[in-house]
Amino acid sequence: MNENHDLPYQPRFPTDYRPGIGIIGSGNIVRSAHLPAYQKHGLNLVGVYDPFPEATQGVQEQFGIQHIYGSLEALLADPAVEIVDIATFPEQRIPIMRQALAAGKHILAQKPLALDMEQAREIVAEAERSGLKVAVNQNGRWSPPWRIATLLIQDGAIGEVMAVTHLFDVNFGWVPGTRFDVIPHWVIYDYSIHWFDITRCWLAGKTIETVSAKEYKTSNQPDKSEAAWGMWSEIHCLDGANAILRCVGGSHSRQNGHYFWIHGAKGTIRGCVLPDRFVELDSEKAQTRFDFQGEWFPDGFAGTMGELMWAIRENRQPYNSARHHLASLALTLAACQSAGNNGQPVGFNEVI
Ligand SMILES: NC(=O)c1ccc[n+]([C@@H]2O[C@H](COP(=O)([O-])OP(=O)(O)OC[C@H]3O[C@@H](n4cnc5c(N)ncnc54)[C@H](O)[C@@H]3O)[C@@H](O)[C@H]2O)c1
């Protein structure tokens, strides 16, 4: 049965609030996902700053951006910019966030928020003292299959979540030679953070006891590649619920995908987020495959920005607030620590 349950899974924006957006860092992800998403939803793109002139070449014409700023200070000094969208790497992110908060701007920061928990906690505390809204770009939360799954869980459709399983049937042949190849624990820290993040959303309210992980080079990785392509990670909760993330990394298949299963006490949700997309609910009542529109890239990026705008408009914390991201980052960093210690479990003992 194909159904659309009228679940509010799509990105949404306040109709009476169109704040000016200033983008800091105009790299690959901004040009391929942030800007197309904002353009699709008619957002107010005030300007962009990137220290490398070639990074901003053509973006004004292509996306209808009003200004290319010559410096970060010029962007932050523009009163037309209310929200800054920071899409640099984490090394530059924290100092830029501090400057943006001092300039009175709300922030959407790319993931992972920081390199370590100390930095992350400090910037969250600083953001909260400022009274400004700071969100993290966990755009996977708004990829339609994951968003539908989250709404179904919140609605009690499968009862208590007992087990989450992710399988990344993917090939990372695109990584060698890129900046990602030299990021320590790249496959866990930079790539899988979206999967740690969505898993903790689905296990919300539980106490995580331990996290363990291993990473390994696959037998078919080219010699020149640095980052491990393969990894697995296991998350255990105090009540027995658990999650497994398994990344094949070097798979050769015509049906690549990031598949997931969520087993609850009363039903199961299964689906795939990338590149193939589906989501279905298998419960006592029926097996339902959902009709939906949109995809993670770029619609997930509209989801994160829309949620931040609603939070500013309604003066509340966004669902993707920097504080909410802290547990996702902590889980991810614990998995990196475990992988660096040959899979030894890392004690967590935190309610997420
Ligand atoms: N799904 C996702 O959310 C997703 C996907 C890909 C990348 N990312 C994240 O986005 C970030 C950027 O990735 P990318 O692939 O676009 O990298 P990139 O190297 O293509 O872009 C980074 C840009 O930041 C600019 N930059 C560097 N220092 C700066 C500074 N001080 N001020 C302003 N701009 C500065 C660089 O010139 C570059 O254009 C990373 O943290 C990555 O993990 C997220």
The ligand as an SDF file (V2000), in Angstrom:
LIG
                    3D

 44 48  0  0  0  0  0  0  0  0999 V2000
   25.7560   16.8900    4.3230 N   0  0  0  0  0  0  0  0  0  0  0  0
   26.4940   17.8470    4.7990 C   0  0  0  0  0  0  0  0  0  0  0  0
   26.0180   18.5280    5.6610 O   0  0  0  0  0  0  0  0  0  0  0  0
   27.8920   18.1080    4.3240 C   0  0  0  0  0  0  0  0  0  0  0  0
   28.3390   17.5950    3.1050 C   0  0  0  0  0  0  0  0  0  0  0  0
   29.6390   17.9350    2.7090 C   0  0  0  0  0  0  0  0  0  0  0  0
   30.4540   18.7250    3.5270 C   0  0  0  0  0  0  0  0  0  0  0  0
   29.9740   19.1540    4.7400 N   0  0  0  0  0  0  0  0  0  0  0  0
   30.8070   19.9530    5.6750 C   0  0  0  0  0  0  0  0  0  0  0  0
   30.9060   21.2840    5.1750 O   0  0  0  0  0  0  0  0  0  0  0  0
   32.1930   21.8230    5.4660 C   0  0  0  0  0  0  0  0  0  0  0  0
   32.8020   22.3380    4.1630 C   0  0  0  0  0  0  0  0  0  0  0  0
   32.9090   21.2720    3.2440 O   0  0  0  0  0  0  0  0  0  0  0  0
   33.1380   21.5240    1.6630 P   0  0  0  0  0  0  0  0  0  0  0  0
   33.1190   20.1870    1.0280 O   0  0  0  0  0  0  0  0  0  0  0  0
   32.2060   22.5540    1.1520 O   0  0  0  0  0  0  0  0  0  0  0  0
   34.6360   22.0670    1.6860 O   0  0  0  0  0  0  0  0  0  0  0  0
   35.3200   23.1140    0.6780 P   0  0  0  0  0  0  0  0  0  0  0  0
   36.7760   23.0460    0.9490 O   0  0  0  0  0  0  0  0  0  0  0  0
   34.8350   22.8780   -0.7020 O   0  0  0  0  0  0  0  0  0  0  0  0
   34.7450   24.5170    1.1840 O   0  0  0  0  0  0  0  0  0  0  0  0
   35.1990   25.2000    2.3170 C   0  0  0  0  0  0  0  0  0  0  0  0
   35.2380   26.6710    1.9280 C   0  0  0  0  0  0  0  0  0  0  0  0
   35.5500   27.4230    3.1110 O   0  0  0  0  0  0  0  0  0  0  0  0
   36.3650   28.5020    2.6730 C   0  0  0  0  0  0  0  0  0  0  0  0
   37.0900   29.0740    3.8270 N   0  0  0  0  0  0  0  0  0  0  0  0
   38.2270   28.6430    4.4140 C   0  0  0  0  0  0  0  0  0  0  0  0
   38.5640   29.4650    5.4170 N   0  0  0  0  0  0  0  0  0  0  0  0
   37.6090   30.4320    5.4830 C   0  0  0  0  0  0  0  0  0  0  0  0
   37.4030   31.5740    6.3010 C   0  0  0  0  0  0  0  0  0  0  0  0
   38.2560   31.8860    7.2880 N   0  0  0  0  0  0  0  0  0  0  0  0
   36.3130   32.3350    6.0640 N   0  0  0  0  0  0  0  0  0  0  0  0
   35.4380   32.0440    5.0840 C   0  0  0  0  0  0  0  0  0  0  0  0
   35.5920   30.9810    4.2640 N   0  0  0  0  0  0  0  0  0  0  0  0
   36.6630   30.1820    4.4680 C   0  0  0  0  0  0  0  0  0  0  0  0
   37.2900   27.8900    1.6440 C   0  0  0  0  0  0  0  0  0  0  0  0
   37.8840   28.8690    0.8150 O   0  0  0  0  0  0  0  0  0  0  0  0
   36.3310   26.9820    0.8970 C   0  0  0  0  0  0  0  0  0  0  0  0
   35.7700   27.6380   -0.2400 O   0  0  0  0  0  0  0  0  0  0  0  0
   32.9710   20.6940    6.1520 C   0  0  0  0  0  0  0  0  0  0  0  0
   32.9220   20.8600    7.5450 O   0  0  0  0  0  0  0  0  0  0  0  0
   32.2180   19.4260    5.7620 C   0  0  0  0  0  0  0  0  0  0  0  0
   32.2890   18.4180    6.7720 O   0  0  0  0  0  0  0  0  0  0  0  0
   28.7080   18.8690    5.1280 C   0  0  0  0  0  0  0  0  0  0  0  0
  1  2  1  0
  2  3  2  0
  2  4  1  0
  4  5  1  0
  4 44  2  0
  5  6  2  0
  6  7  1  0
  7  8  2  0
  8  9  1  0
  8 44  1  0
  9 10  1  0
  9 42  1  0
 10 11  1  0
 11 12  1  0
 11 40  1  0
 12 13  1  0
 13 14  1  0
 14 15  2  0
 14 16  1  0
 14 17  1  0
 17 18  1  0
 18 19  2  0
 18 20  1  0
 18 21  1  0
 21 22  1  0
 22 23  1  0
 23 24  1  0
 23 38  1  0
 24 25  1  0
 25 26  1  0
 25 36  1  0
 26 27  1  0
 26 35  1  0
 27 28  2  0
 28 29  1  0
 29 30  1  0
 29 35  2  0
 30 31  1  0
 30 32  2  0
 32 33  1  0
 33 34  2  0
 34 35  1  0
 36 37  1  0
 36 38  1  0
 38 39  1  0
 40 41  1  0
 40 42  1  0
 42 43  1  0
M  CHG  2   8   1  16  -1
M  END
$$$$
